[in-house]
Amino acid sequence: MTDRRPMIAGNWKMNLSLLGAASLVKAIREGIQDQDSVDVLVAPPFTALSVVKGLIGDTKILLCAQNMHWESSGAYTGEISPAMLSEAGCSHVILGHSERRSLFKETDEMIDLKANAAVELGLIPIVCIGETLEEREAGETFEVLKTQLTGSLHNFVNNSMLPHSTILAYEPVWAIGTGRTASPEQAQEVHQFLRECLTENFDAGTAQRIRILYGGSVKPDNIKDLISKPDIDGALVGGASLSADSFVPIIRLGG
């Protein structure tokens, strides 16, 4: 048994107008009023952060950004600093999402810089890792994940210290937006391996306290089986987080 509290996080990606974001967060807020057994987090686009923060109000819904730069300010056109996210009301930031890695060529080294900067500014990083279908079929899943984990947390590994609030998200790339989902057994196998990697790089106490979320076509009909596994501490939800009709049941079943 652990005291890791489950988390259901919704990554809205590049979706929703301001009106749509407001409507969605209102519906989520109303749909989980009596839910107190799980942490709920939403990650709107940058443009909707302030609107969503205002509507969250004094509820327990957590506000998260989808990315950030590692510098605090400067000539980085189009980028957002950790200080800006904090000022906008964010408590968390997603780093290293597979789409950032594949479409925008972010490296483990860049994600490490971001994670370090986030922690220094008081933000909690949600560090994403995951293998492609080709890597899984080649039997390289564990090797790839270990490389991503140690590289994306390089500064923390060097210091042998990782804040216990840090969150990992295992996202098999082959299951994101494809309708395919790792079986609960496949996901548990990977989550257990990641916890073993945390023990090797830090210590058993840290490994047992770090939450590891699963991301990849999570829906109301599979969340219960996923969350029942001992090393799966919640979910990072993509498409299904864009509708309260699917996201609220995931939250309620994931608690």
Backbone bond lengths (Angstrom), bond angles and torsions (degrees), N, CA, C in turn:
res aa  C-N    CA-C-N  psi(-1)  N-CA   C-N-CA  omega(-1)  CA-C   N-CA-C  phi
1 M - - - 1.469 - - 1.538 110.23 -
2 T 1.351 114.95 143.28 1.457 120.16 175.39 1.521 108.05 -129.63
3 D 1.331 114.81 169.22 1.464 118.54 176.21 1.526 110.60 -105.22
4 R 1.336 116.54 23.10 1.460 119.31 177.51 1.532 109.17 -69.57
5 R 1.312 114.99 122.29 1.470 120.09 -178.85 1.525 109.43 -83.25
6 P 1.316 118.98 131.42 1.470 120.48 179.92 1.521 111.54 -61.28
7 M 1.323 115.66 150.49 1.465 121.71 175.29 1.519 109.68 -132.82
8 I 1.314 116.54 135.02 1.462 122.45 170.43 1.519 106.87 -116.01
9 A 1.317 116.30 116.62 1.466 122.41 -175.64 1.527 109.69 -115.32
10 G 1.316 116.03 135.12 1.457 120.86 178.42 1.511 111.59 -109.27
11 N 1.331 116.53 117.95 1.461 122.69 177.87 1.523 108.28 -99.70
12 W 1.328 116.22 106.38 1.467 120.40 -174.90 1.519 113.02 -79.16
13 K 1.324 116.87 -11.92 1.473 122.58 179.78 1.537 110.08 53.79
14 M 1.333 119.21 -147.31 1.472 121.17 -177.10 1.525 109.17 -93.46
15 N 1.327 114.17 67.63 1.457 121.29 -177.18 1.522 110.56 -137.42
16 L 1.323 115.24 158.73 1.461 125.81 172.44 1.535 114.16 79.98
17 S 1.314 114.47 134.22 1.460 122.16 170.01 1.526 108.00 -78.24
18 L 1.328 116.99 175.03 1.460 119.48 176.30 1.525 110.65 -61.10
19 L 1.322 116.06 -40.01 1.457 120.38 178.62 1.526 110.91 -65.00
20 G 1.333 115.86 -41.87 1.459 120.07 179.13 1.520 112.32 -66.29
21 A 1.328 115.92 -39.70 1.472 120.13 178.06 1.519 110.69 -63.75
22 A 1.330 116.11 -42.60 1.459 120.34 179.64 1.528 110.61 -63.98
23 S 1.311 116.04 -44.25 1.468 120.19 -179.85 1.519 111.38 -61.94
24 L 1.336 116.43 -42.12 1.465 120.64 -178.35 1.527 111.74 -66.28
25 V 1.324 117.05 -47.12 1.466 118.28 -176.65 1.530 111.04 -67.75
26 K 1.327 117.33 -31.88 1.472 120.10 175.01 1.530 110.26 -62.85
27 A 1.331 116.17 -44.72 1.460 120.28 -179.05 1.523 111.51 -65.90
28 I 1.332 116.71 -38.46 1.472 120.45 177.07 1.524 109.62 -64.51
29 R 1.315 115.40 -46.54 1.469 121.31 -179.27 1.532 110.81 -56.68
30 E 1.306 115.86 -44.93 1.469 120.21 -178.86 1.525 111.67 -71.45
31 G 1.334 116.52 -33.04 1.453 120.14 -175.06 1.510 115.15 -77.81
32 I 1.348 116.71 -13.76 1.477 119.01 -176.73 1.523 112.31 -121.90
33 Q 1.320 116.33 20.90 1.462 119.98 -176.05 1.528 113.21 -55.19
34 D 1.314 116.46 -35.88 1.469 119.53 -176.91 1.518 112.62 -99.55
35 Q 1.341 116.35 12.41 1.459 120.89 -177.13 1.518 110.03 -98.63
36 D 1.338 116.93 119.79 1.461 118.96 -176.60 1.528 112.27 -134.84
37 S 1.336 116.86 16.85 1.465 119.22 -176.29 1.525 112.79 -107.19
38 V 1.338 116.51 5.51 1.462 120.33 -177.15 1.520 109.19 -147.75
39 D 1.345 116.62 143.80 1.462 120.81 172.95 1.524 108.88 -80.04
40 V 1.321 115.89 134.13 1.466 121.81 -179.88 1.522 108.96 -114.61
41 L 1.322 116.12 131.72 1.463 121.55 -175.89 1.520 108.87 -135.87
42 V 1.335 116.09 140.40 1.464 120.92 175.02 1.522 109.65 -125.64
43 A 1.331 115.42 142.97 1.464 121.46 -179.01 1.527 109.14 -124.85
44 P 1.342 116.89 87.48 1.461 121.16 178.72 1.530 111.06 -77.83
45 P 1.333 117.17 168.70 1.468 119.65 169.79 1.529 109.97 -60.87
46 F 1.332 116.72 158.88 1.464 120.93 -178.65 1.530 112.09 -51.65
47 T 1.352 116.21 -41.01 1.462 120.38 -174.12 1.521 113.08 -65.38
48 A 1.319 117.74 -20.77 1.467 121.18 -176.68 1.523 113.18 -102.55
49 L 1.321 118.48 -0.31 1.464 120.45 -175.25 1.528 112.53 -57.36
50 S 1.315 117.37 -48.20 1.461 120.31 -176.52 1.521 111.52 -66.10
51 V 1.329 116.90 -41.07 1.465 120.97 178.67 1.521 110.46 -62.12
52 V 1.328 116.03 -47.43 1.464 120.27 -178.94 1.520 110.55 -65.64
53 K 1.326 117.26 -40.41 1.467 120.43 178.74 1.529 110.57 -58.80
54 G 1.328 116.61 -42.73 1.451 120.50 179.97 1.523 112.41 -62.86
55 L 1.318 116.69 -36.53 1.460 120.73 -178.47 1.520 112.64 -80.79
56 I 1.318 116.75 -26.42 1.473 120.08 175.53 1.525 109.51 -64.08
57 G 1.329 114.73 -39.49 1.465 120.06 177.60 1.512 112.27 56.25
58 D 1.321 115.75 -130.26 1.456 120.47 -177.04 1.527 112.50 -97.64
59 T 1.328 116.74 16.90 1.462 119.72 174.55 1.526 109.15 -73.16
60 K 1.321 115.89 174.25 1.466 120.27 -178.65 1.530 113.10 -91.41
61 I 1.328 117.44 6.29 1.468 119.79 178.12 1.524 108.98 -66.72
62 L 1.314 116.00 131.53 1.464 122.52 -177.93 1.525 110.44 -93.48
63 L 1.324 116.40 143.87 1.460 121.92 -179.42 1.524 110.13 -105.21
64 C 1.319 115.34 132.00 1.470 121.79 -174.07 1.518 109.91 -133.05
65 A 1.322 116.75 143.90 1.463 121.78 172.44 1.522 109.13 -94.84
66 Q 1.320 116.04 161.11 1.459 121.00 -175.97 1.524 113.50 -93.19
67 N 1.328 116.85 -8.64 1.464 120.43 -177.51 1.523 107.78 -177.51
68 M 1.326 117.44 171.57 1.461 122.61 173.92 1.520 108.99 -168.17
69 H 1.330 115.57 166.93 1.463 121.25 172.26 1.528 107.81 -93.93
70 W 1.330 115.73 160.26 1.466 118.40 -178.26 1.525 112.94 -87.35
71 E 1.328 118.06 -15.71 1.467 119.92 178.87 1.527 110.17 -85.56
72 S 1.322 115.73 152.46 1.468 120.12 -177.27 1.525 112.55 -80.58
73 S 1.344 116.88 -24.74 1.467 121.37 178.12 1.524 107.42 -169.90
74 G 1.320 115.86 172.20 1.461 118.20 175.68 1.515 113.38 134.53
75 A 1.340 114.98 -171.33 1.463 121.95 -175.87 1.532 109.92 -84.66
76 Y 1.322 115.21 73.63 1.470 121.88 -179.46 1.525 108.19 -128.61
77 T 1.325 114.70 70.44 1.459 121.09 -174.44 1.528 112.18 -50.95
78 G 1.325 114.38 129.11 1.460 120.26 177.37 1.508 114.77 88.35
79 E 1.339 117.31 -4.61 1.464 119.86 -177.37 1.538 111.64 -97.75
80 I 1.322 115.10 164.55 1.466 122.75 -179.37 1.524 107.95 -127.11
81 S 1.331 116.67 133.40 1.465 120.65 -177.55 1.524 111.10 -90.53
82 P 1.341 116.72 159.86 1.461 119.45 176.55 1.525 112.76 -59.89
83 A 1.330 117.31 -35.43 1.463 120.24 178.58 1.526 111.13 -63.52
84 M 1.328 116.61 -38.00 1.464 120.75 178.02 1.523 110.96 -64.54
85 L 1.324 115.92 -39.35 1.467 119.68 178.92 1.521 110.93 -66.04
86 S 1.310 115.71 -41.90 1.456 120.18 178.96 1.531 110.70 -62.39
87 E 1.323 115.64 -42.05 1.461 120.49 179.48 1.531 111.27 -64.78
88 A 1.329 116.33 -31.75 1.468 121.34 179.16 1.524 112.32 -76.92
89 G 1.337 116.41 -6.64 1.454 119.77 176.42 1.512 115.53 102.81
90 C 1.329 116.88 8.19 1.461 120.20 -179.87 1.529 111.06 -75.41
91 S 1.311 115.54 143.13 1.462 121.26 172.56 1.522 110.59 -109.46
92 H 1.345 116.78 -19.99 1.463 122.71 -175.68 1.527 110.37 -132.71
93 V 1.324 115.65 161.92 1.457 120.99 174.07 1.531 108.98 -147.08
94 I 1.338 116.04 134.02 1.461 121.41 176.51 1.522 108.54 -82.33
95 L 1.327 116.68 131.15 1.468 121.53 -179.58 1.521 110.15 -130.05
96 G 1.317 116.37 139.24 1.457 120.69 173.87 1.512 114.83 75.44
97 H 1.332 117.52 22.41 1.469 119.04 176.83 1.525 108.85 -55.30
98 S 1.314 116.46 147.44 1.469 120.27 -174.86 1.522 111.80 -57.66
99 E 1.334 117.22 -31.15 1.465 119.47 178.28 1.519 110.78 -70.02
100 R 1.327 117.77 -33.74 1.461 120.47 174.75 1.528 110.07 -67.79
101 R 1.312 115.83 -39.41 1.470 119.72 -179.57 1.528 111.35 -67.86
102 S 1.327 116.41 -45.82 1.468 119.45 -172.93 1.528 112.86 -83.81
103 L 1.339 118.10 -45.02 1.460 120.75 -175.28 1.521 113.02 -82.40
104 F 1.342 116.45 -32.50 1.464 120.20 -174.86 1.527 112.64 -114.69
105 K 1.326 114.67 9.69 1.473 122.17 171.62 1.525 113.92 58.00
106 E 1.331 117.10 34.61 1.457 119.40 176.02 1.518 109.93 -72.41
107 T 1.305 115.24 138.32 1.461 121.55 -177.88 1.524 110.68 -103.86
108 D 1.322 115.64 167.10 1.467 119.95 175.01 1.526 110.61 -57.04
109 E 1.331 116.45 -37.81 1.463 120.73 -178.61 1.535 111.23 -63.41
110 M 1.319 116.37 -40.73 1.461 120.34 178.57 1.530 110.80 -66.67
111 I 1.311 115.91 -41.55 1.464 120.41 -179.43 1.520 110.17 -65.97
112 D 1.325 116.87 -36.81 1.466 121.63 176.52 1.519 110.54 -61.20
113 L 1.327 117.44 -44.38 1.464 121.51 177.87 1.527 110.54 -60.70
114 K 1.327 115.56 -42.15 1.465 120.21 -179.55 1.521 111.06 -66.61
115 A 1.320 116.70 -44.42 1.468 120.17 -178.81 1.519 110.66 -61.68
116 N 1.324 116.46 -41.74 1.457 120.92 179.40 1.523 110.88 -64.38
117 A 1.336 115.99 -43.68 1.469 120.38 179.87 1.525 110.93 -66.07
118 A 1.318 116.84 -38.29 1.464 120.50 179.71 1.523 110.81 -60.92
119 V 1.321 115.90 -48.06 1.468 120.45 -178.69 1.529 110.52 -63.27
120 E 1.330 116.60 -40.52 1.462 119.84 179.80 1.527 112.07 -61.61
121 L 1.329 116.90 -30.59 1.466 121.46 -179.74 1.522 112.69 -93.76
122 G 1.334 117.27 4.45 1.451 119.88 176.91 1.508 115.36 87.26
123 L 1.330 117.22 9.95 1.463 120.63 176.31 1.522 109.54 -90.61
124 I 1.324 116.46 149.23 1.465 121.13 177.50 1.527 108.70 -97.18
125 P 1.336 118.04 117.89 1.461 119.63 -179.75 1.526 112.43 -80.85
126 I 1.325 115.11 139.45 1.468 122.04 168.69 1.525 105.38 -107.37
127 V 1.315 116.38 99.76 1.467 122.24 -172.45 1.526 109.46 -92.17
128 C 1.333 115.34 119.89 1.464 121.52 -175.47 1.526 111.74 -97.52
129 I 1.320 115.72 138.81 1.457 122.19 174.11 1.527 108.35 -140.83
130 G 1.329 116.07 156.14 1.458 118.61 179.18 1.518 111.90 175.30
131 E 1.317 115.31 153.58 1.459 121.50 -177.42 1.529 111.37 -101.23
132 T 1.328 116.46 155.43 1.460 121.70 175.53 1.529 109.36 -81.91
133 L 1.327 115.78 170.05 1.462 120.64 177.66 1.527 110.26 -62.38
134 E 1.331 116.00 -40.89 1.471 119.93 -179.51 1.521 110.80 -62.44
135 E 1.317 116.48 -41.57 1.466 120.40 179.70 1.524 111.34 -67.00
136 R 1.332 116.97 -39.02 1.474 119.39 177.99 1.527 110.08 -65.96
137 E 1.326 117.25 -45.15 1.466 120.13 -177.81 1.516 111.88 -67.31
138 A 1.332 116.79 -23.94 1.466 120.95 177.59 1.529 112.07 -86.33
139 G 1.332 116.90 1.75 1.462 120.69 -179.82 1.515 114.14 74.74
140 E 1.343 116.89 24.15 1.466 120.89 -174.43 1.529 113.21 -104.38
141 T 1.332 117.28 9.11 1.466 120.71 -173.38 1.519 112.54 -53.04
142 F 1.318 117.82 -54.07 1.460 120.76 -174.30 1.528 111.58 -67.82
143 E 1.314 116.75 -37.50 1.466 120.17 178.63 1.526 110.72 -64.02
144 V 1.333 116.01 -45.80 1.464 121.10 179.67 1.521 111.03 -61.80
145 L 1.328 116.44 -45.88 1.455 120.66 -177.26 1.526 112.14 -66.55
146 K 1.317 116.54 -39.67 1.464 119.55 178.60 1.524 110.65 -63.86
147 T 1.342 116.76 -40.87 1.462 121.31 178.39 1.523 110.79 -63.74
148 Q 1.337 116.18 -44.42 1.465 120.17 179.49 1.528 111.33 -65.20
149 L 1.314 116.46 -42.50 1.465 120.49 -178.43 1.526 111.27 -62.91
150 T 1.311 116.61 -52.10 1.468 119.72 -177.02 1.529 111.40 -69.21
151 G 1.337 117.25 -33.66 1.460 120.07 179.10 1.510 112.81 -73.20
152 S 1.321 116.53 -40.15 1.460 120.75 -177.93 1.521 112.39 -74.77
153 L 1.327 116.93 -17.54 1.478 121.77 177.40 1.528 110.97 -118.49
154 H 1.325 116.23 29.13 1.467 122.12 -171.93 1.530 112.98 -53.93
155 N 1.330 116.71 -47.40 1.471 119.92 -178.78 1.520 111.73 -61.28
156 F 1.317 116.24 -39.20 1.463 120.72 180.00 1.524 111.01 -71.43
157 V 1.329 116.30 -38.91 1.467 120.39 177.72 1.527 109.55 -62.29
158 N 1.330 116.47 -43.57 1.464 120.37 179.55 1.524 111.97 -60.01
159 N 1.314 116.27 -34.40 1.468 121.15 -179.05 1.519 112.62 -91.73
160 S 1.331 115.78 -1.00 1.476 121.74 -179.10 1.520 112.18 53.11
161 M 1.321 115.96 35.54 1.457 120.01 -179.05 1.528 110.22 -149.71
162 L 1.327 116.64 125.16 1.456 122.71 178.46 1.525 108.21 -128.05
163 P 1.341 118.36 125.22 1.469 119.20 178.05 1.533 110.36 -55.45
164 H 1.310 116.51 135.11 1.456 120.37 -176.84 1.522 113.04 -68.03
165 S 1.332 116.57 -14.67 1.467 120.31 177.71 1.524 111.98 -77.61
166 T 1.329 117.76 -15.84 1.464 121.79 -179.91 1.518 110.07 -56.44
167 I 1.332 115.39 142.65 1.465 121.12 179.72 1.523 108.79 -121.42
168 L 1.315 116.32 137.06 1.462 121.73 171.73 1.524 108.75 -104.22
169 A 1.314 116.13 150.13 1.465 120.51 174.09 1.521 108.01 -131.21
170 Y 1.330 115.46 118.94 1.465 120.16 175.27 1.521 108.43 -89.58
171 E 1.325 115.52 116.17 1.455 122.04 179.92 1.518 109.80 -123.59
172 P 1.314 118.70 95.45 1.461 118.56 173.10 1.528 108.88 -61.89
173 V 1.321 117.15 117.85 1.463 121.07 -173.31 1.527 111.13 -56.94
174 W 1.322 116.20 -33.05 1.457 120.67 -178.04 1.521 113.06 -70.62
175 A 1.334 117.21 -7.85 1.468 120.45 -178.31 1.521 112.61 -112.09
176 I 1.327 117.98 3.85 1.467 120.47 -176.32 1.522 109.59 -91.61
177 G 1.325 115.56 115.26 1.453 121.10 177.91 1.516 114.46 69.66
178 T 1.317 117.00 11.72 1.470 120.11 -177.11 1.519 112.76 -103.24
179 G 1.328 116.00 -12.66 1.454 119.34 -174.06 1.516 112.03 86.63
180 R 1.335 117.01 -12.86 1.457 121.39 176.40 1.521 109.13 -86.91
181 T 1.296 116.37 142.20 1.457 121.57 -179.79 1.518 109.23 -131.73
182 A 1.318 116.33 138.41 1.466 118.18 171.84 1.527 107.37 -60.78
183 S 1.301 116.75 139.84 1.461 119.04 176.63 1.525 108.12 -63.53
184 P 1.331 117.46 156.43 1.471 119.01 177.28 1.530 111.72 -54.15
185 E 1.342 116.79 -34.46 1.467 120.72 179.79 1.529 110.87 -69.78
186 Q 1.345 117.11 -42.32 1.463 120.46 177.56 1.531 110.54 -63.24
187 A 1.314 115.75 -44.94 1.462 119.92 -179.39 1.524 111.24 -63.84
188 Q 1.325 117.08 -43.95 1.456 121.16 179.47 1.527 111.12 -61.63
189 E 1.325 116.83 -40.77 1.466 120.66 179.27 1.529 110.49 -58.27
190 V 1.332 116.08 -43.44 1.461 120.11 -179.44 1.527 111.00 -71.04
191 H 1.319 117.41 -43.78 1.460 120.61 -179.71 1.530 110.64 -61.05
192 Q 1.315 116.92 -40.17 1.471 120.42 177.18 1.519 110.43 -63.61
193 F 1.332 116.77 -41.55 1.465 121.01 177.84 1.531 110.51 -61.81
194 L 1.327 117.11 -42.88 1.467 120.21 -179.77 1.527 111.17 -64.28
195 R 1.321 116.36 -36.38 1.458 119.31 178.03 1.530 110.36 -67.23
196 E 1.323 116.03 -35.57 1.471 119.91 175.66 1.528 110.56 -65.46
197 C 1.335 116.63 -38.52 1.471 120.50 177.08 1.526 110.87 -63.94
198 L 1.324 116.45 -38.90 1.467 120.11 177.30 1.528 110.88 -63.86
199 T 1.321 116.45 -38.79 1.464 120.09 177.65 1.522 110.42 -63.01
200 E 1.328 116.94 -42.96 1.464 121.41 -179.96 1.529 111.55 -64.20
201 N 1.330 116.75 -41.52 1.458 120.66 -175.16 1.522 113.77 -84.36
202 F 1.330 116.74 -24.21 1.463 120.65 -178.05 1.528 109.40 -128.04
203 D 1.309 117.73 -96.40 1.457 120.74 176.66 1.523 108.37 -163.09
204 A 1.317 116.08 168.09 1.464 120.76 -175.61 1.521 111.93 -63.66
205 G 1.327 116.85 -36.08 1.455 120.59 179.70 1.517 111.77 -63.27
206 T 1.342 116.04 -44.77 1.466 120.63 177.43 1.515 110.17 -62.37
207 A 1.332 116.54 -45.72 1.462 121.16 -178.18 1.519 111.83 -59.14
208 Q 1.314 116.30 -36.57 1.465 119.78 -178.01 1.525 112.63 -77.80
209 R 1.317 117.39 -17.87 1.464 119.65 -177.06 1.528 113.28 -99.00
210 I 1.334 117.52 -20.66 1.462 120.84 -179.50 1.530 109.91 -72.65
211 R 1.322 116.11 129.91 1.461 119.64 176.22 1.527 110.41 -83.18
212 I 1.309 115.87 137.16 1.462 122.06 177.73 1.525 107.82 -121.77
213 L 1.326 116.21 115.47 1.458 122.43 -179.12 1.523 110.40 -94.40
214 Y 1.321 115.88 153.79 1.465 120.11 173.51 1.524 108.77 -104.79
215 G 1.325 116.49 136.44 1.457 120.93 177.01 1.517 110.87 -133.07
216 G 1.313 116.64 130.15 1.460 120.01 178.99 1.515 110.86 152.45
217 S 1.355 116.10 90.66 1.468 122.07 178.75 1.528 112.15 55.13
218 V 1.335 115.82 44.85 1.468 120.69 175.81 1.522 109.23 -75.57
219 K 1.323 115.98 133.77 1.463 122.34 -178.26 1.529 109.50 -139.45
220 P 1.333 117.13 168.77 1.469 118.93 178.07 1.522 113.33 -57.61
221 D 1.336 116.89 -30.46 1.469 118.27 -175.49 1.524 114.30 -84.09
222 N 1.354 118.28 -3.94 1.471 118.01 176.83 1.528 114.14 -124.49
223 I 1.341 117.84 -9.13 1.461 119.40 -175.59 1.528 112.40 -63.80
224 K 1.327 117.33 -38.30 1.463 119.39 -175.44 1.528 111.35 -64.08
225 D 1.333 116.68 -42.05 1.467 120.06 179.30 1.524 111.06 -68.17
226 L 1.340 116.67 -36.97 1.463 119.81 179.45 1.530 110.81 -66.94
227 I 1.317 116.34 -48.91 1.463 120.62 -174.80 1.522 112.26 -69.77
228 S 1.336 116.64 -15.39 1.471 119.39 -179.69 1.528 112.04 -74.19
229 K 1.335 116.48 -15.60 1.460 119.89 -178.69 1.534 110.61 -77.20
230 P 1.325 117.34 143.32 1.473 120.74 -169.74 1.522 115.93 -63.89
231 D 1.340 117.94 -26.49 1.465 119.16 -177.07 1.521 113.45 -107.05
232 I 1.340 117.54 6.68 1.464 121.95 176.90 1.524 108.02 -101.48
233 D 1.324 116.08 114.82 1.458 121.61 -169.88 1.523 113.48 -104.69
234 G 1.320 116.76 14.27 1.453 119.86 -179.91 1.506 110.44 144.61
235 A 1.331 115.74 -160.85 1.457 119.57 -173.89 1.519 111.96 -144.76
236 L 1.324 114.93 145.54 1.457 122.74 168.97 1.521 105.31 -104.15
237 V 1.322 116.02 107.41 1.461 122.50 -169.51 1.522 110.23 -100.97
238 G 1.323 116.72 132.70 1.456 121.51 178.39 1.512 111.85 -97.39
239 G 1.322 116.53 -102.05 1.461 122.00 -174.21 1.518 114.65 -52.62
240 A 1.319 116.38 -40.09 1.470 119.70 -177.23 1.523 112.76 -71.22
241 S 1.340 117.73 -8.91 1.472 119.87 178.34 1.523 111.69 -87.07
242 L 1.328 117.19 -4.43 1.464 121.10 -177.78 1.518 112.67 -86.31
243 S 1.312 117.31 -3.58 1.453 122.14 178.07 1.520 109.14 -133.27
244 A 1.326 116.27 128.95 1.463 119.71 177.80 1.520 110.75 -63.05
245 D 1.327 117.29 -27.89 1.462 121.38 -179.43 1.522 112.27 -63.17
246 S 1.332 117.08 -26.80 1.468 120.27 176.91 1.532 111.86 -105.01
247 F 1.340 116.85 -36.48 1.470 119.13 -175.32 1.527 112.20 -71.21
248 V 1.308 117.16 -41.53 1.473 119.37 -179.33 1.531 111.10 -62.20
249 P 1.346 119.81 -45.31 1.474 118.61 175.86 1.529 113.14 -60.91
250 I 1.331 117.52 -35.38 1.470 119.98 176.99 1.535 109.46 -62.02
251 I 1.333 115.95 -43.65 1.467 119.75 178.51 1.523 110.41 -61.55
252 R 1.314 116.49 -46.83 1.459 120.10 -175.30 1.534 111.63 -67.93
253 L 1.316 116.59 -36.00 1.467 120.57 178.63 1.526 112.00 -79.00
254 G 1.328 116.82 -21.42 1.462 120.65 -176.92 1.510 114.30 -90.02
255 G 1.314 116.74 -1.58 1.446 120.78 -177.05 1.508 113.69 -83.47
